[in-house]
Amino acid sequence: MKKDINLKIKELREKHKYSQEEISRKGWEIYRKIKRELEKKYMGQFILIEPESGNYYIGDDDLTLAIKARSKYPESIFYFKRIGYKASHKLKRNKINDNW
């Protein structure tokens, strides 16, 4: 299944007219324009931006946002961000089972 997902992502990137860097840049530009308003109302929630249209979705669950956006924009690659944070996710080591 992971192989299928990676293949789909690769196909979308090849089909898409923007590189990953351009998608990040366009997404950040859109976010930057509405950043103050978002941080006042939605601090800590996720934002998913469709870079070509500028449309965005806000919510507590990034997977739910992705499913919702994918239904409207099936061929798009999206820009994700946690509102008000540098990173959208944090990785932790499991101290009980430290077999990485």
Biopython code that builds the backbone (N, CA, C, O; Angstrom):
import numpy as np
from Bio.PDB.StructureBuilder import StructureBuilder

atoms = [
    (1, "MET", "N", (0.816, -1.196, 0.000)),
    (1, "MET", "CA", (0.000, 0.000, 0.000)),
    (1, "MET", "C", (0.859, 1.259, 0.000)),
    (1, "MET", "O", (0.557, 2.220, -0.708)),
    (2, "LYS", "N", (1.939, 1.255, 0.800)),
    (2, "LYS", "CA", (2.827, 2.412, 0.835)),
    (2, "LYS", "C", (3.422, 2.674, -0.547)),
    (2, "LYS", "O", (3.600, 3.822, -0.955)),
    (3, "LYS", "N", (3.724, 1.587, -1.260)),
    (3, "LYS", "CA", (4.275, 1.710, -2.609)),
    (3, "LYS", "C", (3.249, 2.384, -3.532)),
    (3, "LYS", "O", (3.619, 3.224, -4.353)),
    (4, "ASP", "N", (1.965, 2.022, -3.403)),
    (4, "ASP", "CA", (0.909, 2.630, -4.208)),
    (4, "ASP", "C", (0.785, 4.122, -3.924)),
    (4, "ASP", "O", (0.619, 4.924, -4.844)),
    (5, "ILE", "N", (0.866, 4.493, -2.642)),
    (5, "ILE", "CA", (0.766, 5.901, -2.266)),
    (5, "ILE", "C", (1.950, 6.675, -2.819)),
    (5, "ILE", "O", (1.773, 7.758, -3.378)),
    (6, "ASN", "N", (3.153, 6.138, -2.673)),
    (6, "ASN", "CA", (4.345, 6.805, -3.193)),
    (6, "ASN", "C", (4.280, 6.954, -4.708)),
    (6, "ASN", "O", (4.705, 7.976, -5.247)),
    (7, "LEU", "N", (3.758, 5.956, -5.395)),
    (7, "LEU", "CA", (3.605, 6.025, -6.846)),
    (7, "LEU", "C", (2.615, 7.127, -7.225)),
    (7, "LEU", "O", (2.859, 7.889, -8.160)),
    (8, "LYS", "N", (1.500, 7.210, -6.501)),
    (8, "LYS", "CA", (0.494, 8.240, -6.765)),
    (8, "LYS", "C", (1.086, 9.632, -6.551)),
    (8, "LYS", "O", (0.857, 10.534, -7.356)),
    (9, "ILE", "N", (1.840, 9.806, -5.478)),
    (9, "ILE", "CA", (2.478, 11.103, -5.205)),
    (9, "ILE", "C", (3.447, 11.445, -6.333)),
    (9, "ILE", "O", (3.483, 12.585, -6.797)),
    (10, "LYS", "N", (4.227, 10.470, -6.771)),
    (10, "LYS", "CA", (5.175, 10.696, -7.865)),
    (10, "LYS", "C", (4.435, 11.107, -9.147)),
    (10, "LYS", "O", (4.857, 12.032, -9.842)),
    (11, "GLU", "N", (3.349, 10.426, -9.448)),
    (11, "GLU", "CA", (2.553, 10.764, -10.635)),
    (11, "GLU", "C", (1.999, 12.184, -10.554)),
    (11, "GLU", "O", (2.028, 12.929, -11.533)),
    (12, "LEU", "N", (1.492, 12.551, -9.367)),
    (12, "LEU", "CA", (0.959, 13.896, -9.192)),
    (12, "LEU", "C", (2.050, 14.951, -9.372)),
    (12, "LEU", "O", (1.823, 15.979, -10.009)),
    (13, "ARG", "N", (3.220, 14.698, -8.817)),
    (13, "ARG", "CA", (4.323, 15.655, -8.954)),
    (13, "ARG", "C", (4.733, 15.819, -10.403)),
    (13, "ARG", "O", (5.020, 16.932, -10.845)),
    (14, "GLU", "N", (4.764, 14.717, -11.151)),
    (14, "GLU", "CA", (5.151, 14.784, -12.560)),
    (14, "GLU", "C", (4.095, 15.513, -13.383)),
    (14, "GLU", "O", (4.429, 16.231, -14.325)),
    (15, "LYS", "N", (2.825, 15.333, -13.033)),
    (15, "LYS", "CA", (1.727, 15.971, -13.757)),
    (15, "LYS", "C", (1.586, 17.453, -13.402)),
    (15, "LYS", "O", (1.176, 18.270, -14.227)),
    (16, "HIS", "N", (1.927, 17.771, -12.189)),
    (16, "HIS", "CA", (1.699, 19.109, -11.672)),
    (16, "HIS", "C", (2.664, 20.094, -12.302)),
    (16, "HIS", "O", (3.815, 19.752, -12.574)),
    (17, "LYS", "N", (2.211, 21.301, -12.531)),
    (17, "LYS", "CA", (3.068, 22.270, -13.191)),
    (17, "LYS", "C", (4.019, 22.981, -12.242)),
    (17, "LYS", "O", (4.874, 23.744, -12.691)),
    (18, "TYR", "N", (3.891, 22.749, -10.932)),
    (18, "TYR", "CA", (4.756, 23.407, -9.956)),
    (18, "TYR", "C", (5.666, 22.389, -9.285)),
    (18, "TYR", "O", (5.268, 21.250, -9.040)),
    (19, "SER", "N", (6.883, 22.807, -8.992)),
    (19, "SER", "CA", (7.796, 21.961, -8.229)),
    (19, "SER", "C", (7.397, 22.019, -6.761)),
    (19, "SER", "O", (6.573, 22.842, -6.363)),
    (20, "GLN", "N", (7.985, 21.146, -5.970)),
    (20, "GLN", "CA", (7.709, 21.126, -4.539)),
    (20, "GLN", "C", (8.091, 22.470, -3.905)),
    (20, "GLN", "O", (7.387, 22.961, -3.023)),
    (21, "GLU", "N", (9.193, 23.056, -4.350)),
    (21, "GLU", "CA", (9.638, 24.342, -3.820)),
    (21, "GLU", "C", (8.640, 25.447, -4.169)),
    (21, "GLU", "O", (8.350, 26.313, -3.343)),
    (22, "GLU", "N", (8.114, 25.411, -5.402)),
    (22, "GLU", "CA", (7.130, 26.419, -5.812)),
    (22, "GLU", "C", (5.819, 26.272, -5.032)),
    (22, "GLU", "O", (5.193, 27.269, -4.672)),
    (23, "ILE", "N", (5.412, 25.044, -4.778)),
    (23, "ILE", "CA", (4.194, 24.820, -3.991)),
    (23, "ILE", "C", (4.391, 25.370, -2.580)),
    (23, "ILE", "O", (3.505, 26.023, -2.029)),
    (24, "SER", "N", (5.555, 25.100, -2.004)),
    (24, "SER", "CA", (5.851, 25.631, -0.667)),
    (24, "SER", "C", (5.859, 27.151, -0.672)),
    (24, "SER", "O", (5.307, 27.780, 0.230)),
    (25, "ARG", "N", (6.476, 27.737, -1.676)),
    (25, "ARG", "CA", (6.556, 29.199, -1.763)),
    (25, "ARG", "C", (5.168, 29.813, -1.935)),
    (25, "ARG", "O", (4.822, 30.776, -1.250)),
    (26, "LYS", "N", (4.380, 29.258, -2.846)),
    (26, "LYS", "CA", (3.028, 29.783, -3.075)),
    (26, "LYS", "C", (2.150, 29.608, -1.841)),
    (26, "LYS", "O", (1.396, 30.512, -1.477)),
    (27, "GLY", "N", (2.247, 28.440, -1.195)),
    (27, "GLY", "CA", (1.472, 28.195, 0.019)),
    (27, "GLY", "C", (1.843, 29.163, 1.121)),
    (27, "GLY", "O", (0.975, 29.711, 1.799)),
    (28, "TRP", "N", (3.169, 29.376, 1.299)),
    (28, "TRP", "CA", (3.633, 30.303, 2.329)),
    (28, "TRP", "C", (3.165, 31.732, 2.038)),
    (28, "TRP", "O", (2.776, 32.454, 2.956)),
    (29, "GLU", "N", (3.201, 32.140, 0.779)),
    (29, "GLU", "CA", (2.749, 33.492, 0.413)),
    (29, "GLU", "C", (1.272, 33.691, 0.762)),
    (29, "GLU", "O", (0.885, 34.738, 1.281)),
    (30, "ILE", "N", (0.468, 32.697, 0.477)),
    (30, "ILE", "CA", (-0.969, 32.775, 0.808)),
    (30, "ILE", "C", (-1.138, 32.825, 2.322)),
    (30, "ILE", "O", (-1.895, 33.646, 2.840)),
    (31, "TYR", "N", (-0.434, 31.948, 3.028)),
    (31, "TYR", "CA", (-0.524, 31.905, 4.490)),
    (31, "TYR", "C", (-0.088, 33.246, 5.089)),
    (31, "TYR", "O", (-0.750, 33.775, 5.982)),
    (32, "ARG", "N", (1.008, 33.783, 4.604)),
    (32, "ARG", "CA", (1.559, 35.031, 5.138)),
    (32, "ARG", "C", (0.555, 36.177, 5.056)),
    (32, "ARG", "O", (0.492, 37.009, 5.961)),
    (33, "LYS", "N", (-0.221, 36.229, 3.989)),
    (33, "LYS", "CA", (-1.209, 37.298, 3.801)),
    (33, "LYS", "C", (-2.335, 37.256, 4.839)),
    (33, "LYS", "O", (-2.905, 38.293, 5.180)),
    (34, "ILE", "N", (-2.653, 36.063, 5.337)),
    (34, "ILE", "CA", (-3.781, 35.914, 6.273)),
    (34, "ILE", "C", (-3.327, 35.465, 7.661)),
    (34, "ILE", "O", (-4.147, 35.141, 8.520)),
    (35, "LYS", "N", (-2.029, 35.451, 7.864)),
    (35, "LYS", "CA", (-1.412, 34.922, 9.080)),
    (35, "LYS", "C", (-1.962, 35.551, 10.363)),
    (35, "LYS", "O", (-2.339, 34.828, 11.285)),
    (36, "ARG", "N", (-2.012, 36.857, 10.437)),
    (36, "ARG", "CA", (-2.456, 37.521, 11.675)),
    (36, "ARG", "C", (-3.874, 37.134, 12.055)),
    (36, "ARG", "O", (-4.153, 36.821, 13.212)),
    (37, "GLU", "N", (-4.759, 37.158, 11.085)),
    (37, "GLU", "CA", (-6.151, 36.780, 11.342)),
    (37, "GLU", "C", (-6.248, 35.320, 11.791)),
    (37, "GLU", "O", (-6.967, 34.993, 12.735)),
    (38, "LEU", "N", (-5.507, 34.451, 11.094)),
    (38, "LEU", "CA", (-5.530, 33.025, 11.430)),
    (38, "LEU", "C", (-5.001, 32.769, 12.833)),
    (38, "LEU", "O", (-5.590, 31.992, 13.585)),
    (39, "GLU", "N", (-3.900, 33.412, 13.193)),
    (39, "GLU", "CA", (-3.299, 33.168, 14.504)),
    (39, "GLU", "C", (-4.182, 33.666, 15.643)),
    (39, "GLU", "O", (-4.126, 33.120, 16.745)),
    (40, "LYS", "N", (-4.984, 34.676, 15.401)),
    (40, "LYS", "CA", (-5.916, 35.162, 16.428)),
    (40, "LYS", "C", (-7.048, 34.160, 16.652)),
    (40, "LYS", "O", (-7.444, 33.908, 17.790)),
    (41, "LYS", "N", (-7.564, 33.593, 15.567)),
    (41, "LYS", "CA", (-8.743, 32.729, 15.648)),
    (41, "LYS", "C", (-8.440, 31.241, 15.751)),
    (41, "LYS", "O", (-9.168, 30.504, 16.416)),
    (42, "TYR", "N", (-7.371, 30.792, 15.096)),
    (42, "TYR", "CA", (-7.164, 29.353, 14.899)),
    (42, "TYR", "C", (-5.789, 28.848, 15.346)),
    (42, "TYR", "O", (-5.311, 27.846, 14.814)),
    (43, "MET", "N", (-5.156, 29.498, 16.286)),
    (43, "MET", "CA", (-3.810, 29.129, 16.732)),
    (43, "MET", "C", (-3.742, 27.633, 17.080)),
    (43, "MET", "O", (-4.558, 27.122, 17.847)),
    (44, "GLY", "N", (-2.752, 26.948, 16.498)),
    (44, "GLY", "CA", (-2.533, 25.528, 16.778)),
    (44, "GLY", "C", (-3.300, 24.576, 15.882)),
    (44, "GLY", "O", (-3.013, 23.379, 15.866)),
    (45, "GLN", "N", (-4.274, 25.086, 15.132)),
    (45, "GLN", "CA", (-5.001, 24.212, 14.207)),
    (45, "GLN", "C", (-4.205, 24.091, 12.906)),
    (45, "GLN", "O", (-3.231, 24.812, 12.690)),
    (46, "PHE", "N", (-4.631, 23.182, 12.060)),
    (46, "PHE", "CA", (-3.967, 22.970, 10.779)),
    (46, "PHE", "C", (-4.633, 23.803, 9.693)),
    (46, "PHE", "O", (-5.837, 24.058, 9.725)),
    (47, "ILE", "N", (-3.816, 24.220, 8.733)),
    (47, "ILE", "CA", (-4.342, 24.836, 7.522)),
    (47, "ILE", "C", (-3.786, 24.043, 6.339)),
    (47, "ILE", "O", (-2.603, 23.703, 6.306)),
    (48, "LEU", "N", (-4.637, 23.760, 5.391)),
    (48, "LEU", "CA", (-4.256, 23.100, 4.149)),
    (48, "LEU", "C", (-4.601, 24.089, 3.046)),
    (48, "LEU", "O", (-5.743, 24.537, 2.945)),
    (49, "ILE", "N", (-3.622, 24.429, 2.225)),
    (49, "ILE", "CA", (-3.817, 25.422, 1.164)),
    (49, "ILE", "C", (-3.644, 24.753, -0.189)),
    (49, "ILE", "O", (-2.676, 24.029, -0.417)),
    (50, "GLU", "N", (-4.597, 25.004, -1.087)),
    (50, "GLU", "CA", (-4.475, 24.574, -2.474)),
    (50, "GLU", "C", (-3.819, 25.751, -3.192)),
    (50, "GLU", "O", (-4.474, 26.771, -3.408)),
    (51, "PRO", "N", (-2.539, 25.637, -3.569)),
    (51, "PRO", "CA", (-1.774, 26.781, -4.035)),
    (51, "PRO", "C", (-2.259, 27.455, -5.324)),
    (51, "PRO", "O", (-2.083, 28.663, -5.484)),
    (52, "GLU", "N", (-2.852, 26.715, -6.221)),
    (52, "GLU", "CA", (-3.293, 27.336, -7.475)),
    (52, "GLU", "C", (-4.510, 28.227, -7.273)),
    (52, "GLU", "O", (-4.562, 29.335, -7.808)),
    (53, "SER", "N", (-5.480, 27.761, -6.516)),
    (53, "SER", "CA", (-6.711, 28.524, -6.319)),
    (53, "SER", "C", (-6.607, 29.496, -5.153)),
    (53, "SER", "O", (-7.296, 30.516, -5.123)),
    (54, "GLY", "N", (-5.739, 29.177, -4.189)),
    (54, "GLY", "CA", (-5.656, 29.975, -2.972)),
    (54, "GLY", "C", (-6.686, 29.567, -1.937)),
    (54, "GLY", "O", (-6.716, 30.132, -0.844)),
    (55, "ASN", "N", (-7.527, 28.602, -2.259)),
    (55, "ASN", "CA", (-8.522, 28.127, -1.294)),
    (55, "ASN", "C", (-7.823, 27.359, -0.185)),
    (55, "ASN", "O", (-6.786, 26.732, -0.401)),
    (56, "TYR", "N", (-8.408, 27.417, 1.006)),
    (56, "TYR", "CA", (-7.804, 26.727, 2.128)),
    (56, "TYR", "C", (-8.865, 26.151, 3.048)),
    (56, "TYR", "O", (-10.023, 26.568, 3.050)),
    (57, "TYR", "N", (-8.418, 25.168, 3.837)),
    (57, "TYR", "CA", (-9.254, 24.479, 4.818)),
    (57, "TYR", "C", (-8.555, 24.574, 6.167)),
    (57, "TYR", "O", (-7.330, 24.488, 6.242)),
    (58, "ILE", "N", (-9.333, 24.752, 7.232)),
    (58, "ILE", "CA", (-8.789, 24.850, 8.578)),
    (58, "ILE", "C", (-9.494, 23.828, 9.464)),
    (58, "ILE", "O", (-10.708, 23.644, 9.373)),
    (59, "GLY", "N", (-8.712, 23.161, 10.328)),
    (59, "GLY", "CA", (-9.317, 22.194, 11.244)),
    (59, "GLY", "C", (-8.302, 21.614, 12.204)),
    (59, "GLY", "O", (-7.112, 21.919, 12.132)),
    (60, "ASP", "N", (-8.785, 20.777, 13.102)),
    (60, "ASP", "CA", (-7.945, 20.151, 14.126)),
    (60, "ASP", "C", (-7.207, 18.922, 13.623)),
    (60, "ASP", "O", (-6.200, 18.524, 14.209)),
    (61, "ASP", "N", (-7.687, 18.321, 12.559)),
    (61, "ASP", "CA", (-7.153, 17.047, 12.089)),
    (61, "ASP", "C", (-6.656, 17.184, 10.653)),
    (61, "ASP", "O", (-7.444, 17.434, 9.741)),
    (62, "ASP", "N", (-5.363, 17.022, 10.453)),
    (62, "ASP", "CA", (-4.789, 17.192, 9.120)),
    (62, "ASP", "C", (-5.272, 16.148, 8.121)),
    (62, "ASP", "O", (-5.415, 16.452, 6.937)),
    (63, "LEU", "N", (-5.526, 14.931, 8.573)),
    (63, "LEU", "CA", (-6.006, 13.895, 7.665)),
    (63, "LEU", "C", (-7.414, 14.215, 7.151)),
    (63, "LEU", "O", (-7.698, 14.037, 5.966)),
    (64, "THR", "N", (-8.289, 14.684, 8.037)),
    (64, "THR", "CA", (-9.639, 15.071, 7.628)),
    (64, "THR", "C", (-9.587, 16.205, 6.611)),
    (64, "THR", "O", (-10.346, 16.211, 5.642)),
    (65, "LEU", "N", (-8.691, 17.163, 6.832)),
    (65, "LEU", "CA", (-8.534, 18.268, 5.879)),
    (65, "LEU", "C", (-8.073, 17.754, 4.513)),
    (65, "LEU", "O", (-8.564, 18.194, 3.473)),
    (66, "ALA", "N", (-7.129, 16.821, 4.535)),
    (66, "ALA", "CA", (-6.612, 16.272, 3.278)),
    (66, "ALA", "C", (-7.701, 15.541, 2.498)),
    (66, "ALA", "O", (-7.794, 15.679, 1.278)),
    (67, "ILE", "N", (-8.517, 14.770, 3.195)),
    (67, "ILE", "CA", (-9.604, 14.036, 2.538)),
    (67, "ILE", "C", (-10.611, 15.015, 1.937)),
    (67, "ILE", "O", (-11.065, 14.836, 0.807)),
    (68, "LYS", "N", (-10.949, 16.035, 2.691)),
    (68, "LYS", "CA", (-11.902, 17.041, 2.213)),
    (68, "LYS", "C", (-11.350, 17.781, 0.987)),
    (68, "LYS", "O", (-12.056, 17.968, -0.003)),
    (69, "ALA", "N", (-10.087, 18.198, 1.065)),
    (69, "ALA", "CA", (-9.479, 18.926, -0.051)),
    (69, "ALA", "C", (-9.311, 18.030, -1.274)),
    (69, "ALA", "O", (-9.524, 18.469, -2.404)),
    (70, "ARG", "N", (-8.929, 16.778, -1.047)),
    (70, "ARG", "CA", (-8.723, 15.846, -2.165)),
    (70, "ARG", "C", (-10.020, 15.602, -2.928)),
    (70, "ARG", "O", (-9.993, 15.388, -4.140)),
    (71, "SER", "N", (-11.162, 15.633, -2.227)),
    (71, "SER", "CA", (-12.430, 15.429, -2.915)),
    (71, "SER", "C", (-12.745, 16.589, -3.859)),
    (71, "SER", "O", (-13.394, 16.394, -4.887)),
    (72, "LYS", "N", (-12.291, 17.782, -3.517)),
    (72, "LYS", "CA", (-12.532, 18.944, -4.385)),
    (72, "LYS", "C", (-11.409, 19.130, -5.410)),
    (72, "LYS", "O", (-11.658, 19.556, -6.538)),
    (73, "TYR", "N", (-10.183, 18.810, -5.017)),
    (73, "TYR", "CA", (-9.011, 18.994, -5.880)),
    (73, "TYR", "C", (-8.245, 17.676, -5.987)),
    (73, "TYR", "O", (-7.182, 17.534, -5.384)),
    (74, "PRO", "N", (-8.767, 16.718, -6.740)),
    (74, "PRO", "CA", (-8.158, 15.386, -6.771)),
    (74, "PRO", "C", (-6.753, 15.335, -7.372)),
    (74, "PRO", "O", (-6.006, 14.396, -7.096)),
    (75, "GLU", "N", (-6.387, 16.296, -8.164)),
    (75, "GLU", "CA", (-5.083, 16.275, -8.830)),
    (75, "GLU", "C", (-4.081, 17.244, -8.217)),
    (75, "GLU", "O", (-2.985, 17.405, -8.756)),
    (76, "SER", "N", (-4.417, 17.885, -7.126)),
    (76, "SER", "CA", (-3.548, 18.898, -6.541)),
    (76, "SER", "C", (-2.585, 18.325, -5.516)),
    (76, "SER", "O", (-2.810, 17.264, -4.934)),
    (77, "ILE", "N", (-1.512, 19.064, -5.318)),
    (77, "ILE", "CA", (-0.590, 18.832, -4.216)),
    (77, "ILE", "C", (-0.763, 20.027, -3.293)),
    (77, "ILE", "O", (-0.802, 21.167, -3.757)),
    (78, "PHE", "N", (-0.868, 19.779, -1.985)),
    (78, "PHE", "CA", (-1.264, 20.814, -1.045)),
    (78, "PHE", "C", (-0.114, 21.275, -0.153)),
    (78, "PHE", "O", (0.892, 20.587, 0.017)),
    (79, "TYR", "N", (-0.306, 22.457, 0.403)),
    (79, "TYR", "CA", (0.611, 23.020, 1.386)),
    (79, "TYR", "C", (-0.057, 22.901, 2.750)),
    (79, "TYR", "O", (-1.157, 23.416, 2.955)),
    (80, "PHE", "N", (0.609, 22.221, 3.684)),
    (80, "PHE", "CA", (0.102, 22.045, 5.051)),
    (80, "PHE", "C", (0.906, 22.912, 6.003)),
    (80, "PHE", "O", (2.101, 23.131, 5.806)),
    (81, "LYS", "N", (0.238, 23.399, 7.035)),
    (81, "LYS", "CA", (0.925, 24.147, 8.078)),
    (81, "LYS", "C", (0.097, 24.098, 9.342)),
    (81, "LYS", "O", (-1.133, 24.064, 9.288)),
    (82, "ARG", "N", (0.779, 24.094, 10.497)),
    (82, "ARG", "CA", (0.081, 24.276, 11.764)),
    (82, "ARG", "C", (0.130, 25.768, 12.042)),
    (82, "ARG", "O", (1.207, 26.363, 12.092)),
    (83, "ILE", "N", (-1.016, 26.360, 12.219)),
    (83, "ILE", "CA", (-1.127, 27.810, 12.355)),
    (83, "ILE", "C", (-0.383, 28.281, 13.607)),
    (83, "ILE", "O", (-0.649, 27.833, 14.722)),
    (84, "GLY", "N", (0.565, 29.206, 13.377)),
    (84, "GLY", "CA", (1.338, 29.793, 14.458)),
    (84, "GLY", "C", (2.566, 29.015, 14.875)),
    (84, "GLY", "O", (3.246, 29.413, 15.821)),
    (85, "TYR", "N", (2.875, 27.911, 14.196)),
    (85, "TYR", "CA", (4.014, 27.075, 14.546)),
    (85, "TYR", "C", (4.975, 26.951, 13.368)),
    (85, "TYR", "O", (4.590, 27.135, 12.214)),
    (86, "LYS", "N", (6.230, 26.638, 13.677)),
    (86, "LYS", "CA", (7.227, 26.435, 12.623)),
    (86, "LYS", "C", (7.042, 25.100, 11.914)),
    (86, "LYS", "O", (7.285, 24.987, 10.713)),
    (87, "ALA", "N", (6.611, 24.091, 12.664)),
    (87, "ALA", "CA", (6.426, 22.746, 12.095)),
    (87, "ALA", "C", (5.010, 22.266, 12.368)),
    (87, "ALA", "O", (4.397, 22.652, 13.363)),
    (88, "SER", "N", (4.495, 21.428, 11.489)),
    (88, "SER", "CA", (3.132, 20.941, 11.687)),
    (88, "SER", "C", (3.065, 19.722, 12.603)),
    (88, "SER", "O", (2.028, 19.463, 13.213)),
    (89, "HIS", "N", (4.162, 18.974, 12.704)),
    (89, "HIS", "CA", (4.186, 17.778, 13.552)),
    (89, "HIS", "C", (5.498, 17.715, 14.325)),
    (89, "HIS", "O", (6.502, 18.313, 13.937)),
    (90, "LYS", "N", (5.460, 16.983, 15.415)),
    (90, "LYS", "CA", (6.652, 16.778, 16.224)),
    (90, "LYS", "C", (6.854, 15.281, 16.400)),
    (90, "LYS", "O", (5.910, 14.558, 16.720)),
    (91, "LEU", "N", (8.068, 14.819, 16.195)),
    (91, "LEU", "CA", (8.384, 13.409, 16.371)),
    (91, "LEU", "C", (8.998, 13.200, 17.743)),
    (91, "LEU", "O", (9.850, 13.975, 18.179)),
    (92, "LYS", "N", (8.563, 12.158, 18.413)),
    (92, "LYS", "CA", (9.116, 11.802, 19.718)),
    (92, "LYS", "C", (9.603, 10.369, 19.680)),
    (92, "LYS", "O", (9.078, 9.537, 18.940)),
    (93, "ARG", "N", (10.586, 10.100, 20.469)),
    (93, "ARG", "CA", (11.053, 8.725, 20.625)),
    (93, "ARG", "C", (10.238, 8.067, 21.715)),
    (93, "ARG", "O", (9.891, 8.697, 22.714)),
    (94, "ASN", "N", (9.942, 6.827, 21.523)),
    (94, "ASN", "CA", (9.232, 6.040, 22.513)),
    (94, "ASN", "C", (10.250, 5.466, 23.484)),
    (94, "ASN", "O", (11.037, 4.597, 23.108)),
    (95, "LYS", "N", (10.249, 5.934, 24.720)),
    (95, "LYS", "CA", (11.245, 5.506, 25.701)),
    (95, "LYS", "C", (11.029, 4.059, 26.138)),
    (95, "LYS", "O", (11.979, 3.406, 26.568)),
    (96, "ILE", "N", (9.825, 3.552, 26.042)),
    (96, "ILE", "CA", (9.546, 2.179, 26.448)),
    (96, "ILE", "C", (10.130, 1.197, 25.451)),
    (96, "ILE", "O", (10.732, 0.198, 25.846)),
    (97, "ASN", "N", (9.963, 1.464, 24.172)),
    (97, "ASN", "CA", (10.464, 0.569, 23.131)),
    (97, "ASN", "C", (11.389, 1.370, 22.239)),
    (97, "ASN", "O", (10.947, 1.943, 21.243)),
    (98, "ASP", "N", (12.648, 1.418, 22.575)),
    (98, "ASP", "CA", (13.609, 2.272, 21.899)),
    (98, "ASP", "C", (14.399, 1.504, 20.839)),
    (98, "ASP", "O", (15.625, 1.597, 20.785)),
    (99, "ASN", "N", (13.701, 0.755, 20.005)),
    (99, "ASN", "CA", (14.346, -0.080, 18.982)),
    (99, "ASN", "C", (14.246, 0.538, 17.597)),
    (99, "ASN", "O", (13.762, -0.126, 16.681)),
    (100, "TRP", "N", (14.666, 1.736, 17.406)),
    (100, "TRP", "CA", (14.616, 2.345, 16.071)),
    (100, "TRP", "C", (15.804, 1.882, 15.303)),
    (100, "TRP", "O", (15.978, 2.263, 14.146)),
]
sb = StructureBuilder()
sb.init_structure("model")
sb.init_model(0)
sb.init_chain("A")
sb.init_seg("    ")
for serial, (resi, resn, name, xyz) in enumerate(atoms, 1):
    if name == "N":
        sb.init_residue(resn, " ", resi, " ")
    sb.init_atom(name, np.array(xyz, "f"), 0.0, 1.0, " ", f" {name:<3s}", serial, name[0])
structure = sb.get_structure()
